[in-house]
Amino acid sequence: MSPHFEGKCFLADIREVSNKHGLVSLQKQLLFQILPNECFNFFNVHEGNAIISRRLSSEKVLVVLDDVDNLQHLKYLVGRRDWFSLGSRIIVTTRDEHLLRSYRIDDVYKPTTLNPNDALRLFNLKAFDGDTMSKYDFIELSEHVVRYAVLET
């Protein structure tokens, strides 16, 4: 899908990065990923808003915002629809559906949970660095972890 866009940006762990480094750093990262040959020097979110809306209004972009938990993240990173050219796509991941509704997001996709076998396979893949590693000593523990994780979601 990304070849259909003039600029692309993936901002991971926005909640954590915002808390540690602030929204200005995320605005700069967004601009750098989409316009890597340009240098942007600003020091507050309002200047960042003005630059993002002015420089990207003619760009067809794909922006993915991961782990958004605050309306300010959306306001200062992607602003309004007219900040980007027609055909642009903004994808937001969050655990707070109300946040999406209050920002008037068009489409909300709720992923389904994995079935127990696929969940166990994914857990083993990540926990034991591979699907084929000998993990039989930990199979019962792995099953307990997966069951617990499924109950907590």
Secondary structure as a PSIPRED ss2 file (coil, helix, strand):
# PSIPRED VFORMAT (PSIPRED V4.0)

   1 M C   1.000  0.000  0.000
   2 S H   0.000  1.000  0.000
   3 P H   0.000  1.000  0.000
   4 H H   0.000  1.000  0.000
   5 F C   1.000  0.000  0.000
   6 E C   1.000  0.000  0.000
   7 G E   0.000  0.000  1.000
   8 K E   0.000  0.000  1.000
   9 C E   0.000  0.000  1.000
  10 F E   0.000  0.000  1.000
  11 L E   0.000  0.000  1.000
  12 A C   1.000  0.000  0.000
  13 D C   1.000  0.000  0.000
  14 I H   0.000  1.000  0.000
  15 R H   0.000  1.000  0.000
  16 E H   0.000  1.000  0.000
  17 V H   0.000  1.000  0.000
  18 S H   0.000  1.000  0.000
  19 N H   0.000  1.000  0.000
  20 K H   0.000  1.000  0.000
  21 H H   0.000  1.000  0.000
  22 G C   1.000  0.000  0.000
  23 L H   0.000  1.000  0.000
  24 V H   0.000  1.000  0.000
  25 S H   0.000  1.000  0.000
  26 L H   0.000  1.000  0.000
  27 Q H   0.000  1.000  0.000
  28 K H   0.000  1.000  0.000
  29 Q H   0.000  1.000  0.000
  30 L H   0.000  1.000  0.000
  31 L H   0.000  1.000  0.000
  32 F H   0.000  1.000  0.000
  33 Q H   0.000  1.000  0.000
  34 I H   0.000  1.000  0.000
  35 L C   1.000  0.000  0.000
  36 P C   1.000  0.000  0.000
  37 N C   1.000  0.000  0.000
  38 E C   1.000  0.000  0.000
  39 C C   1.000  0.000  0.000
  40 F C   1.000  0.000  0.000
  41 N C   1.000  0.000  0.000
  42 F C   1.000  0.000  0.000
  43 F C   1.000  0.000  0.000
  44 N C   1.000  0.000  0.000
  45 V H   0.000  1.000  0.000
  46 H H   0.000  1.000  0.000
  47 E H   0.000  1.000  0.000
  48 G H   0.000  1.000  0.000
  49 N H   0.000  1.000  0.000
  50 A H   0.000  1.000  0.000
  51 I H   0.000  1.000  0.000
  52 I H   0.000  1.000  0.000
  53 S H   0.000  1.000  0.000
  54 R H   0.000  1.000  0.000
  55 R H   0.000  1.000  0.000
  56 L H   0.000  1.000  0.000
  57 S C   1.000  0.000  0.000
  58 S C   1.000  0.000  0.000
  59 E C   1.000  0.000  0.000
  60 K C   1.000  0.000  0.000
  61 V E   0.000  0.000  1.000
  62 L E   0.000  0.000  1.000
  63 V E   0.000  0.000  1.000
  64 V E   0.000  0.000  1.000
  65 L E   0.000  0.000  1.000
  66 D C   1.000  0.000  0.000
  67 D C   1.000  0.000  0.000
  68 V C   1.000  0.000  0.000
  69 D C   1.000  0.000  0.000
  70 N C   1.000  0.000  0.000
  71 L H   0.000  1.000  0.000
  72 Q H   0.000  1.000  0.000
  73 H H   0.000  1.000  0.000
  74 L H   0.000  1.000  0.000
  75 K H   0.000  1.000  0.000
  76 Y H   0.000  1.000  0.000
  77 L H   0.000  1.000  0.000
  78 V C   1.000  0.000  0.000
  79 G C   1.000  0.000  0.000
  80 R C   1.000  0.000  0.000
  81 R H   0.000  1.000  0.000
  82 D H   0.000  1.000  0.000
  83 W H   0.000  1.000  0.000
  84 F C   1.000  0.000  0.000
  85 S C   1.000  0.000  0.000
  86 L C   1.000  0.000  0.000
  87 G C   1.000  0.000  0.000
  88 S C   1.000  0.000  0.000
  89 R E   0.000  0.000  1.000
  90 I E   0.000  0.000  1.000
  91 I E   0.000  0.000  1.000
  92 V E   0.000  0.000  1.000
  93 T C   1.000  0.000  0.000
  94 T C   1.000  0.000  0.000
  95 R C   1.000  0.000  0.000
  96 D C   1.000  0.000  0.000
  97 E H   0.000  1.000  0.000
  98 H H   0.000  1.000  0.000
  99 L H   0.000  1.000  0.000
 100 L H   0.000  1.000  0.000
 101 R H   0.000  1.000  0.000
 102 S H   0.000  1.000  0.000
 103 Y C   1.000  0.000  0.000
 104 R C   1.000  0.000  0.000
 105 I C   1.000  0.000  0.000
 106 D C   1.000  0.000  0.000
 107 D C   1.000  0.000  0.000
 108 V C   1.000  0.000  0.000
 109 Y C   1.000  0.000  0.000
 110 K C   1.000  0.000  0.000
 111 P C   1.000  0.000  0.000
 112 T C   1.000  0.000  0.000
 113 T C   1.000  0.000  0.000
 114 L C   1.000  0.000  0.000
 115 N C   1.000  0.000  0.000
 116 P H   0.000  1.000  0.000
 117 N H   0.000  1.000  0.000
 118 D H   0.000  1.000  0.000
 119 A H   0.000  1.000  0.000
 120 L H   0.000  1.000  0.000
 121 R H   0.000  1.000  0.000
 122 L H   0.000  1.000  0.000
 123 F H   0.000  1.000  0.000
 124 N H   0.000  1.000  0.000
 125 L H   0.000  1.000  0.000
 126 K H   0.000  1.000  0.000
 127 A H   0.000  1.000  0.000
 128 F C   1.000  0.000  0.000
 129 D C   1.000  0.000  0.000
 130 G C   1.000  0.000  0.000
 131 D C   1.000  0.000  0.000
 132 T C   1.000  0.000  0.000
 133 M C   1.000  0.000  0.000
 134 S C   1.000  0.000  0.000
 135 K C   1.000  0.000  0.000
 136 Y H   0.000  1.000  0.000
 137 D H   0.000  1.000  0.000
 138 F H   0.000  1.000  0.000
 139 I H   0.000  1.000  0.000
 140 E H   0.000  1.000  0.000
 141 L H   0.000  1.000  0.000
 142 S H   0.000  1.000  0.000
 143 E H   0.000  1.000  0.000
 144 H H   0.000  1.000  0.000
 145 V H   0.000  1.000  0.000
 146 V H   0.000  1.000  0.000
 147 R H   0.000  1.000  0.000
 148 Y H   0.000  1.000  0.000
 149 A H   0.000  1.000  0.000
 150 V H   0.000  1.000  0.000
 151 L H   0.000  1.000  0.000
 152 E H   0.000  1.000  0.000
 153 T C   1.000  0.000  0.000
